Amino acid sequence: MPVSPSQFREVFGSYPAQVAIITAVGADGQPRGFTCTTTCAVSATPPLLLICVDDNSQTLPAILTSRSFVVNILAAPGEQASRLFAGKAQDKFDHLEWRPSDSAGGAPILTDIVLAYAECRVVQSMTAGDHRIVVGQVEGSAVFPREPLLYGKGDYHAWPSTLGAALGPVGGV
């Protein structure tokens, strides 16, 4: 027998995850976006990633129509925006600095609050339960020297700035 939805959320909310805001432009030319902790690198050649979008998301039609989106991976200063984009407010972009993506149909890049971003072109989408898995080919990206924002155990956390130095370089043993 499958676990309950609350047990499922408890398991996957028990460890820290990156926080991203997925953005796209709707058929009406208006920006759309939602907070997402379900992003995953799929392939380096070609560069592919996936996002999972709730079927009831107001951003899903914009992604499917424009066939493009931006994954804005949030830095620590992005907590307030993450909370805003987790809801259904219509004015999400009103007080944020952003620029339109050149590679993802004008989807907003949230310049001041990102650790990194990936501009994507949709190459595949499929239904999985109450969500849509969308695979995007990364057409443009950038990384900034900021601390990541994480979400786990029901709250936001900033990556400790001393952790990177304590871990040392990433790579083989």
Protein Blocks (a to p, Z undefined) as FASTA:
>chain_A
ZZdfklmmmmmmmpccdddddddddfkopacddddfbdcdfbfbdcdddddddfklcklm
mmmmnopacdddddfklmmmmmmmmmmcfklmmmcccdddfklgopacdfklcfbdcddd
dfbdcdehjbccdddddfbdcdddddddddeehiacdddfklmmmnopaddZZ
